[in-house]
Amino acid sequence: MRTSLLLGLTKTVLIAALIVTGGTDAPVAQETENPFVTSVDVRMGLRLFRQQCGRCHGRDATGNDETGAPDLTTGTYQNASSDAGLFKVIREGIDNTAMIGINPNASDQTVWQIVAYLDSLNVDPGDVDLPGTPATGQQVFNGKGNCSSCHMVNGEGGRLGPDLSRIGERRDPDELKTDLIDPNDEVNPRWWQMKVTRQDGSVVEGSRMNEDTFTLRIMDDDENLWSFDKNRVRSSERIETSTMPSTEGTMTASEVDDLVAYLFSLRKEN
Amino acid sequence: MKRLACVVTLLASVQLAAGQEESSSNQITSAFSPVTWERLLNAADEPHNWLMYSGTFDSQRYSRLDQIHNRNVDGLTLKWAYQIPEIDRAETVPLVVDGVMFVTEAPSNVVALDAATGRQYWRYEHELPDDLRICCGRNNRGVAILDEMLYMSTLDAHLVAIDARSGNLVWNREVADHRAGYSKTAAPLVVKDQVVTGIAGGEFGIRGFLDSYNAVTGEQEWRAWTIPGPDHPDNESWAGDSWRTGGSPTWITGSYDPDLNLVYWGTGNPGPDWNGDVRMGDNLYADSALALNADTGEMEWYFQFTPHDVHDWDAIQVPILADIEYDGETRKVMMWANRNAFYYTLDRETGEFLVGKPFAKQTWAEGLDENGRPIRIPNTFPTPEGVVVSPPIGGGTNWWSPSYSPRTGLFYVNAFDGEQEYFIRDEEYTEGEQYTGGGGNQVLPMDNYQSYIRAIDPATGDRRWEFPIAPRSTTGLLTTAGDLLFGGTVDGYFFAIDAVSGQELWHMAVGARVHSAPLTYAVDGQQYVTIAAGNVVFTFGLGD
């Protein structure tokens, strides 16, 4: 059994369907900072989002495979890098895409409240008081936990689990803790294992990089890439559990807290 | 000269239909000839063309062409590709008329191409306002044709007539006020000298209707409201004034039976979509099949699939018409695999319910009663906390055209065994704003679910076979006299399977979501198969 952490990460970061088609540096609103950021504004923004945006982006803003609308909970947007940029996208839409602007009758306050709601989905790590220490967690990650044998962070580490360089943008501390203690709670289909039996009876196993109706691509434990035509193998079998071991019994509670703190600190470098 | 072109191409089609070898000859005559009403009525007899959205008035999406068949389909190669300049998700079903292909593009444009090479004749770009109200993308699904005129729906809820030879605008008719939430995305249906056309906007609290316009002048011939007004007893199926904002749009193209002179059209969800508390009652005629007199728009009968729908299960599927053996006699039927995950066979003369069985995973009904009305399972309505129900909002199927092959006697549908967590919320109606009253969350990543092409016996509703697709397909289907069934996948495959057995025969990676329906046609003795995927129209044929 390989020792690795977070192979069970499952927050689906949906492939964004909207195409970058223009800059967002010319906000329509005169303000460049959101004047509507109270908890009431966030609640109003939630309501407005569900009414105006939820059909495509999902009720909880995590995107929608059916519509192709992207996940808006990651803290990173394809077409905006600031609140003012978000305002412009919501107000005007994005040219030549399915993203149309909000009803022209909507007030600026309405748009800003939606921005406030989207901002509320992304927690500033500086505002969260966690019991663990990121620096200690990093030592556990690279040392006792041996997490880096499977996970890459900023270009260093293994390939057998998800890249965690920006995991703090996608998972909150509670989710991260669950990922560590119970990796099988939710397993992203990307990290299911596949067992392929070829016509000659030989078997290749590996993580499910991409599967479709007719073909399959996997990475085996030696990080070799394989592609199969399903018509030319004897069978292909899904194993929908995680290969990541639980931290339970191998790590102390404080080590888990430290790991959570470290992982939650991993974000896009400014 | 134009008349000669028509004759030459017709001869080619007869030979193709008979399965004879056709030597390729250079086309020395001009392309395109007027599409008369008689040609439309007999569209099945000229399979080298694709003259309307669903191919023929019975909407079987079956072609008599058989040059490409189940023994040589693995020899299909790319003949040409056309890149749509507007970036969106192509849902177009092009028409083909005597060597000319008419392709609609997002948001509301149309281009005429040489169907043999994919090269452009002309292009029409519809000017749109900047305050559109659309729920689900900037889509257009195709045009209709009569004589030398094309008819197209536009996102600002207009119907336009375009000269098929030049692309010039002939007339432009506002069907409804787009600022109130109305839009138009579906291909119209030409019936006699009329253009029958539906409306979208079920997420904006519209009051739905089906319209007919004079094909020459653009003057309105009739309007059939899909929600009856207070002077009609069925209005009582709506609490209070909820009928005024009750949705019931008509956003996919219907079918026509010339012998019965009936237009068949499906209606969409009642509004608000997920909050039925504000519109208690059955909400007639939302989620229904309507049979309308083609000359007057008067309703002959209706059949409501999902009374008091609270899951957004529009009944806008394309009705397939055929005469089949049922219970020892030949019946004129309508086949319908509904978004609510039940398959239905109805008598299309009377609307009588004949057959009803689930064709996809469903957890909301114990079954259908003797009249086809669903027997609901308690506690499946949306709640503030969320409730998981199958099928999902997208349905057991959706607007993706099914197909019927008279050679196999089977009905083919793109089915999805999925689920959704449904929510309800309070919402006030404001004109031009979305009015949905709830929503849905995806429960698991899509790879946990499965789509299938399912072959159904319309006399029993039983499944003959199924072809699994991992994980998802949202395309329409096409069957041919070569015993082929064509379809696609969301992860970018176009494929052919055997219409008799369901066995895979051929697939091609086309690189992006297939979200349209395939068609087949022939030019100069060569059969082609066309599919739009992503923003590209691909056309395949057998190698030289």
Interface residues (C-beta under 8 A of the other chain):
Chain A: T10 T12 A17 I19 T21 R47 R50 Q51 Q52 G54 R55 C56 G58 R59 D60 T62 N64 D65 E66 T67 G68 N96 T97 A98 I100 G101 N103 P104 N105 N188 P189 W192 E211 D212 T213 F214 N231
Chain B: E86 I87 D88 R89 D130 D131 L132 R133 I134 C135 C136 G137 R138 E203 I393 G394 F423 R425 E427 G432 E433 Q434 T436 G439 G440 N441 Q442 P445 M446 D447 N448 P468 I469 A470 R472 T474 T489 V490 D491 Y493 F495 E504 H507 R513
